[in-house]
Structure formats: C-alpha cells, structure tokens
Amino acid sequence: MKRLGLILILALAAPMAQAQGCVRDPAAGFDAALAVTLGAVRGDDPQALLNQMSAEGVSFGPEGEVVSLAELRAQFARRDGRYCDLFACNGAEGPLHRLFVMGHIDKSVDTKHGLASVFINANSNDELDLSYKLSPSCRWELNGIAAP
C-alpha cells in the first residue's frame, strides 16, 4: 500500500514539475537558453532577449554594473542605453552586438549550484562572457554580459 502511495505521489509530481518549466536535464535546458540568447541578439529581437534576462537584472562589463530588469525594459522601449550596446541605434551596430556569434564557445555548467558561464571566442580580442543562473522555476536566466 505504501509503495502504491509513493508511485501516485511521484506520478502527480512529474506533471507539476513540467508545468513549472523544469527540465529533466538542466544542462540541456541551458543549451536551449544560450541558443535563444544568441538568436535574440543576432535576430534583432529585443523582447526575446528581455525574456531571457534575470528578474534581478543583468550585470554589464568586467566591473559588473547591475542594471535592473525594469530599467532594461525602459531602455529597450526608448531604444537607448544598453539597448544601443546590444542592438543598433542611429544606424550604428552596438559594440556588444557583433560579439553574439555562434563561433568558438567554451562553457561551464554547474547544475548543482545553478550557475553557468559561457565564453564566446575565448582568448581573442572579440571575447564575450555571458553568465546565467538557474531560477527557482528551473529556467536559465541571463544575469551577466561582459566583453573584457
């Protein structure tokens, strides 16, 4: 009887975990999040990029200045600030835009602690560092962008 109860609990828990957006393999979920991030910038889709960002905001640059998600949304709506770094403003490509490529990628995914780092074109003058964290709802969120 106890075994049947445990099986029922596990059977009910699986759909709840899926409904919360959890994936069985966080590393595979990370690959999808990275692809969406790169595609959003390269495809000029600011809304898709905002959807990838952490609710706590995103740090920019090696010093890690954190910009809140609300402020990023405002800048993206006005098409100024960090929007101009990531996309194009006044006909000029942003300095970070060209770094979002599917080139040589080194990544480190720590599913135990819910952290991931990505280095695109590592050890070159065109390096881009992205950092992600796994949210409580099991979704990888972009929380850092730096071009050292």
C-alpha positions in Angstrom: 0.0 0.0 0.0 2.8 2.4 0.9 4.5 1.6 -2.4 1.3 2.4 -4.4 1.0 5.7 -2.5 4.6 6.6 -3.3 4.1 5.8 -7.0 1.0 8.0 -7.1 2.8 10.9 -5.5 5.7 10.6 -8.0 3.2 10.4 -10.9 1.5 13.5 -9.7 4.7 15.4 -9.0 6.1 14.9 -12.5 3.4 17.0 -14.3 3.7 19.7 -11.7 7.5 19.9 -12.3 6.9 20.1 -16.0 4.2 22.8 -15.6 6.7 24.9 -13.6 9.1 24.8 -16.6 11.6 22.4 -15.2 13.5 20.2 -17.5 14.9 16.8 -16.7 18.4 17.7 -17.8 19.3 21.3 -16.7 22.4 21.2 -18.9 20.2 20.6 -22.0 17.9 23.4 -20.8 21.0 25.6 -20.6 21.9 24.9 -24.3 18.4 26.0 -25.3 18.6 29.2 -23.3 22.0 30.1 -24.8 20.7 29.5 -28.3 17.7 31.8 -27.6 20.0 34.5 -26.2 22.3 34.4 -29.2 19.4 34.2 -31.6 17.6 37.1 -30.0 20.6 39.5 -30.4 21.6 38.3 -33.9 17.9 38.3 -35.0 17.3 41.8 -33.6 14.6 40.6 -31.2 14.9 42.7 -28.1 11.8 41.2 -26.5 13.2 37.7 -26.7 16.4 38.9 -25.1 14.5 40.6 -22.3 12.6 37.3 -21.7 16.0 35.6 -21.1 17.2 38.1 -18.6 17.1 37.6 -14.8 14.3 39.2 -12.8 17.1 40.7 -10.6 18.7 42.4 -13.5 21.9 41.9 -15.5 25.4 43.0 -14.7 27.4 44.6 -17.6 31.1 44.8 -18.1 34.0 43.5 -16.1 33.1 45.7 -13.1 29.6 44.2 -13.0 27.3 47.3 -13.0 23.9 45.7 -12.4 21.0 47.2 -14.4 17.6 46.2 -13.2 15.2 44.4 -15.5 12.7 47.2 -15.2 15.4 49.7 -16.3 16.4 47.5 -19.1 12.8 47.3 -20.3 12.6 51.1 -20.2 15.9 51.5 -22.1 14.8 48.9 -24.7 11.4 50.7 -25.1 13.2 54.1 -25.6 15.9 52.4 -27.7 18.8 53.9 -25.7 21.3 52.9 -23.0 22.1 49.1 -23.0 19.7 48.6 -26.0 22.3 50.6 -28.1 25.1 48.4 -26.8 23.3 45.2 -27.8 21.4 46.2 -30.9 21.7 49.1 -33.3 21.0 52.8 -32.7 21.2 55.6 -35.2 22.3 53.2 -37.9 25.3 52.1 -35.9 25.7 48.5 -34.6 26.2 48.3 -30.8 29.7 47.3 -29.5 28.3 44.1 -28.0 26.1 43.1 -30.9 28.9 41.8 -33.1 30.2 39.6 -30.3 27.0 37.5 -30.1 28.0 34.8 -32.6 27.9 31.1 -32.7 31.7 30.9 -33.0 34.1 29.1 -30.7 32.2 28.6 -27.4 33.6 27.4 -24.1 31.0 26.8 -21.4 30.9 25.6 -17.9 27.6 24.5 -16.4 27.3 23.8 -12.7 23.9 22.3 -12.3 24.5 21.6 -8.6 24.8 25.3 -7.8 22.6 26.5 -10.7 25.3 28.6 -12.4 26.7 28.7 -15.9 29.4 30.6 -17.7 29.9 31.0 -21.5 33.0 32.3 -23.2 32.5 33.1 -26.9 35.7 33.4 -28.9 37.7 32.8 -25.8 41.2 34.2 -25.7 40.7 36.6 -28.6 40.1 40.3 -28.9 36.4 39.6 -29.6 35.7 37.6 -26.4 32.2 37.8 -24.9 31.4 36.4 -21.4 27.9 35.5 -20.5 26.7 34.3 -17.1 23.5 32.5 -16.3 21.7 31.3 -13.2 19.0 28.7 -12.7 15.9 30.4 -11.4 13.7 28.7 -8.7 11.3 27.8 -11.6 14.1 25.8 -13.2 14.7 28.4 -16.0 18.2 29.5 -17.0 18.3 33.3 -16.8 20.9 35.6 -18.3 22.4 37.6 -15.4 25.8 38.9 -16.8 27.2 40.2 -20.0 30.9 41.3 -20.3 33.4 42.0 -23.0 36.8 42.1 -21.2 
